[in-house]
Amino acid sequence: AHAGTPKPEPIVAKEFSFSDELDDAFVVALGSESAAVPLSPADLAALSGDDPSAVMMTAHDGRRYFCALPKPRGTGATDDETGAAADATNASATDGDAEATVEDVLKPLEGRCFYRIEGWWTYEFCHMKKIRQYHQEDKKVMNEYNLGVYHPGLTKEAEKDRAAGGDVAGTQLYHPHVFTEGTPCDLTTLKRRTEVRFTCAPNGVNVIASIEEPSTCSYVFVVQTPELCKRSEFQVREKETSHVRCRAVKSAEEETDTSAGAGGVVRGESFAVPPKK
């Protein structure tokens, strides 16, 4: 340091724990081609005050950054306006089907069958009819199993059970159909049965997305269909993305080394802050 140059005021930043204080995940891009700059009086006041959005971060190379975290959701006019806009969008998208039941919006699937090939087997799902699993060679079916026929009574019970269970965080809402009285199982002698779970397909394609067998001879088909997107409660809700804005801060050495001129160029660094467990 040069004689006569006042020593910069030390940065007094509050303790900040991402794992304890944040419910959301943030991806923080610590890098730019902008030169490092000193903290302004306003920055220092925010760091030493009660503003929870102002924090200091340090990259693995030791470069320090002043960052502004997003405001918590649900606060401020911007969040309210965003929520209102989203509600308006959903309302306008479903006005024509306001009184339509789930079964009504699925009517375009009637009379149609959908297929999925997994290894040796081909699976056929015919809406509100039947489901089968078969192996075919030279257009001739060699092996075939009936995985169930549509059961309207058990379908209503399954929908009541799903509704009673409520929405599970992190999972997509689905509408179930139940198929029973399939080919008897070799291991249990019970007849095969299948639950088809319809979900919204925002890409506009009807498809058997997955097939699982959670227990012997009991199957779960996930069928994605754009028809179900006509009901707002089934629309896919993507996680909102919040951006953390940061800028490089001059170190104490850079502050006092006036002969070095302006601060050096910041090299790109990035890291992801994990969500709260």
N, C-alpha and C positions, 0 to 999 in steps of 0.2 A: 504494500500500500504506500502511497505517496504522502509525505508530511503535509499536514493541513487539510487533507481530505477527510470529511466527517465519516465515521463508520456507520454503515446502513443500520437502520433500526431492525432488530431481529424479528422474524416472522413468528407470531404467536398464533398457532392454529389449534383449534379444538381437536380433541381426540375423536376419531371417527372409525367405527367398525361396520364394514359392509354386511357381515353375517348377522349382526345383532340389530341393525337399525333399518335395513331395507327389506321390503317385501318383494320388490321387483328386481329383475336382472337388467344390468346395464352393460353395454359394450362401449368401452372408452377408447377412442382413438387418440393416442398420445403421439402425435407427429404432425409436422407441417414444414413448409419451407420458410416460415416466418421467423424472424430473429427473436430471441428471448428478450423480454422487456421486464422492467422492475414492477413490483406491485404498486398500484396506485393507493392513495389514502382511502379511497372507497373500498378497495379490495381488502386492505388491512382491517378496516372497520367491520366488514362482513365476516372475516375470519375470526375476529375476536369478539364478535357480538352474538346475537341469538339467531342468525340466519342459518338454518340447517342445510341450505343448498350450496353454500360456499365451503369448499374443502380444498386441501392441498393433496396432491398425489405425486408419487415418486416412481419413475420407470426403473427398470432393472439396471440401467446405465447410470443411475444417480440423478438424472435430470429431473427437476421438480416442475410441477404444473399447477396452475390455479384453475380449478374446475367449478362449474356451476351445474348442480344436479337439477333434474326436472322437478317441478312442484308436484306434490302428491296428487294423485287423481281424485277428482271430485271437488277440488278447490279452484276457485277463480272462475271468471266468466268464460274463459276459453274452454274449460272442461264442460261447463254447462251447455255452451253453444254446440260443442261437439256431440254431446249426448242427445241434444234435441234434434240435431241434424240426422243422427243415426236412426232415431226413432221415426223421424219423418220418412227416411228412405225405406225402412222396413214397412211402414204403413202403406206407402205408395206402391210397394212391390207386392203387397198382399191384399189390396183393396178388393180386387176381383174375386178372391177366394176367402173373403172375410167369414162367410158362413159355411164354407166347405169343410167337411170332415177329412181326417187323414185318409180314410178309404176312398173318399171322392177324388182327392188329388192323385191317388194311385191308380185310378181307373184306366189311364192310358196304357198301363202294363198288362191289362187283362188280355188273355189270348196269346201272350208272348212268352217265349222261353229263352233262357240265357244259359250260357255254357262257360265252363272253366276247365282247363286241362292241367292236371298236376301229375307229372310223371306218367305212370302206366294208366291212370284213371282219367275218365272224363266225367264231369259233374253237370247234370242238367237240372235247372230250376225253372219250373213253369208256374207263373204267378197264380196263386190261389187254386192250384191244381195238385201237382205232385213234384217230388224230387227224386232223382235216381242217380246212381253211380254205376258206370259201366266201362268195360274195355272192348275196344273195337279193332278188328283186323280185316283189312280188305273189304271195308264197308259192312262187315258182319260182326254183330255183337257176340262176343265170346263169354263174357262174365257180366252179370248185372245184379244190382241190389236196389231195392226200393227203400229210400231213406225217409219216406213218409208221405201222407196225403194231407191236404189242408184241413184243419179242424177249426171252424169258426168259434166254437164255444171256448176252447182252450186259448185261442188267440185273444179273446176278450179278457180272460183271466190274466193272461201274461201282460197285457197292456195295463191292467189295473195294478198289478204287482210292480211293474216298472214305474208307474206314476207315483205309487205309494213310497217307493224308495227314493224319490227325488232325483235331482241332477247331481251326479258325482263330479267334483271338480277335476278338470283336466281330461274329461271324457266327452265324446260327442253324443248328443241325444239321439235315440233311435226309436223306431216303431217296430214291435215284434209281430211275426206271424208264426203259428205253431203247426207243424206237420207231424202226424203220428201214424201208427199202424203200418210201419215199414217191415221189411224182411226181418224175420227173427234173427237175433244175434247169436253167433256160434258159441260165444263164451258165456253168455248170461241167459240165453233163451228169451230175453226180453225183446220186444219188437223195436226196431230202429226208430228214432224220432229226431226231428231237426227243428231248431228255432232259427228263423230268418230274421235278421235285424236290418231294417231299412234305415239308411242314413242319407243325408243330403249330399249330392254330388255337384259341387260348384263348377266343375269342368264340363258339365252338360252331357255326360256319358253314363248310360246304364251299364253296370258291370258287377259281376260277383267279385268283390274286392278280396275276400279271404274266406277260407274254410278251416275250421278247427274241430277237434274231437276232444272236448274237455273231459269226457268220461266215455267208457267203452260203448260204442254204437249210439252215442248221443252227440249230435253235431250242431255247430253254430255257423251259419252262413251270414256274412256281412255283404249286403247288396246296396251299392251306392246308386242313387237315382236322382236326377234333377227335378223330378216331379215333387219330391218331398220338400225341396227348397221353397216351394210356394207357401209353405207354412213357416212363419217367422221363427217359431220356437226351434225349428230344426236347422235353421241356417247356420253355417259355420261361422263362429266368432273368432276371428284371428286375434292373437295377442297383440296389444298395442305396442308400438316401438317408441321408446323414449331416447332421445339423444343427449349425451353429456358433452358440453362444450368446454374445451380446455385450451389453455395457452401456456407456452413455456415461460418460466420465470427465471430471471438472472440470479445466479448464486451470489453469495456474499463476496467471493473472490472476483466475480465478473463486475460487481457493483463498484469495488474499490480500485480495480485495475483500469483506470481511465485511459492508459496508454494503449490498451488493446482496442479501443474504439467500440463500435457497436457489438452487441452480443453475437455469438456464432449462430450459424444456421442449424435449426433443430432437425435431426434425422428422424425418420419415421419409426415409431414404435407403437405397438398396440397390444392390448390385453383385454380379456373379458372378465368382468366381475361376476362371480357366481350368484345365483338367487339364494334367498334365505331358505335354509333347510326346514 
